[in-house]
Amino acid sequence: MDLFSYRKFLSKGEYTFLKIKLISVGKLKENYLMQGTAEYVKRLSRFTQFQLFEVADEKTSEKLSTAQMLKVKQKEGERILAKINDNDYVFALAIEGKLYRSPDLAQKINTLGIFGKSQITFVIGGSLGLSEKVFKRSDEKISFGKFTFPHQLMRLILIEQIYRSFMINYGHPYHK
């Protein structure tokens, strides 16, 4: 299917077969992050079935041993894995993951949908990151660069990029 035909297909609202899920550790606390997230979730509803899952974070102290950090990531990881279906295509966010440009992520989402991966899951870990089990379950690690972002802010950034992907795939001028 060429790009013109695909955009015509999309304009009929037939892209809603794609389901996107975001699983993140912890609850949003700041009002501005809640408002921004709600806005992009609302915008995404035109294009896809979008679900947002928050799993509980483990309480941590400033000084944790390596074993304690591993245990925290394992507990959070179990909660994350419980939300992932067997047929989900999973992107785990990690600093060492693949760097995508916005058009490349849009193309990846497009390609997954066309070739039968209609359930895509993005995972954002807690302050200590993700467990090895979550990384092993993921199909791909992706990165937003070498910067460290608060995981609550990263949620908003990621949702905006997912929305941007749909705007690119629809040929909308939102992405410049």
C-alpha positions in Angstrom: 0.0 0.0 0.0 1.5 3.3 -1.0 1.5 6.4 1.3 -1.5 8.1 -0.5 -3.6 4.9 -0.3 -2.6 4.5 3.3 -3.6 8.0 4.3 -6.9 7.5 2.5 -7.4 4.3 4.5 -6.6 6.2 7.7 -8.9 9.0 6.9 -11.8 6.6 7.0 -11.1 6.0 10.7 -10.0 2.4 10.0 -6.8 2.8 12.0 -8.6 2.3 15.3 -7.8 -1.4 15.2 -4.4 -0.5 16.6 -4.3 -0.6 20.4 -1.5 1.3 22.3 -0.9 0.8 25.9 1.5 2.7 28.2 2.6 1.1 31.4 4.5 3.3 33.9 5.6 3.0 37.4 4.1 5.4 39.9 1.3 7.9 39.8 1.3 11.3 38.4 1.4 13.9 41.1 1.9 17.3 39.5 -1.2 18.9 38.1 0.5 20.2 34.9 1.6 16.7 34.1 -1.9 15.3 34.6 -3.4 18.0 32.4 -0.9 17.5 29.7 -1.2 13.7 29.7 -5.0 14.0 29.7 -4.9 16.3 26.7 -2.7 14.0 24.6 -4.7 10.9 25.6 -7.9 12.8 24.4 -6.2 13.7 21.1 -5.0 10.1 20.6 -8.6 8.8 21.0 -9.3 9.9 17.4 -6.7 7.4 16.1 -6.3 4.5 18.4 -7.5 2.8 21.5 -5.0 4.1 24.0 -4.8 2.8 27.6 -2.6 4.1 30.4 -1.7 1.9 33.3 0.0 3.0 36.4 1.6 0.3 38.6 2.6 1.0 42.1 6.2 2.0 42.8 8.2 0.6 45.7 9.1 3.0 48.4 12.9 3.4 48.5 15.4 5.2 50.6 18.4 7.2 49.4 20.8 4.5 50.3 20.0 1.1 48.9 22.3 -1.7 48.4 22.6 -3.3 45.0 20.6 -6.3 46.2 17.8 -3.9 47.5 17.7 -2.0 44.2 17.4 -5.3 42.4 14.5 -6.4 44.6 12.7 -3.1 44.0 13.1 -3.4 40.3 11.9 -7.1 40.4 8.8 -6.2 42.4 7.9 -3.3 40.0 8.8 -5.5 37.1 6.3 -8.2 38.2 3.5 -5.5 38.3 4.5 -4.4 34.8 4.6 -7.9 33.3 1.1 -8.6 34.7 -0.2 -5.8 32.4 1.5 -7.1 29.2 -0.3 -9.5 27.0 1.4 -12.4 25.2 0.8 -10.8 21.7 1.9 -7.2 22.7 4.8 -5.7 20.9 6.7 -4.1 23.8 9.0 -1.1 23.7 10.9 -0.7 26.9 12.4 2.7 27.6 16.1 2.6 28.5 19.0 5.0 28.1 20.9 2.4 26.2 18.0 1.7 23.8 17.7 2.6 20.1 17.3 6.3 19.3 14.4 7.1 17.1 13.6 10.3 15.2 9.9 11.2 15.3 9.3 10.2 11.7 11.1 6.9 12.3 8.9 6.1 15.3 5.9 6.9 13.3 7.0 4.5 10.5 7.7 1.8 13.1 4.2 2.1 14.6 2.8 2.2 11.1 4.7 -0.9 10.1 3.8 -2.8 13.2 0.1 -2.1 12.6 0.2 -3.1 8.9 2.0 -6.4 9.6 -0.3 -7.6 12.3 1.1 -6.2 15.5 -2.1 -4.4 16.5 -1.2 -4.2 20.2 1.8 -2.0 21.1 2.9 -1.5 24.6 5.4 1.1 25.9 6.9 0.6 29.3 8.5 3.3 31.6 10.2 2.1 34.7 10.5 3.7 38.1 13.4 5.8 39.5 15.7 2.7 39.4 14.8 1.6 35.9 13.3 -1.7 34.7 14.0 -5.2 35.7 15.9 -7.7 33.6 12.6 -9.7 33.2 10.9 -6.7 31.6 13.8 -6.1 29.3 13.8 -9.8 28.3 10.0 -9.6 27.6 10.4 -6.5 25.5 10.8 -6.6 21.8 12.8 -3.5 21.6 14.6 -1.0 23.9 14.1 2.6 22.9 15.8 5.8 24.2 15.1 9.5 24.2 18.8 10.2 24.5 21.4 10.3 27.2 19.5 12.7 29.4 17.8 11.4 32.5 14.2 12.5 32.8 11.9 12.1 35.8 9.7 9.1 34.9 6.5 11.2 35.4 7.7 13.8 32.8 8.9 11.0 30.5 5.3 9.8 30.4 4.1 13.1 29.0 6.9 13.3 26.5 6.3 9.7 25.3 2.5 10.2 24.9 3.2 13.4 22.9 5.6 11.5 20.6 3.0 8.7 20.1 0.5 11.4 19.1 3.1 13.0 16.8 3.5 9.6 15.2 -0.1 9.5 14.3 0.0 13.1 13.0 2.9 12.1 10.8 1.2 9.0 9.5 -1.9 11.0 8.7 0.1 13.6 6.8 -1.0 16.3 9.3 1.1 19.5 9.5 1.4 19.2 13.3 4.9 17.7 12.8 7.2 20.2 11.2 
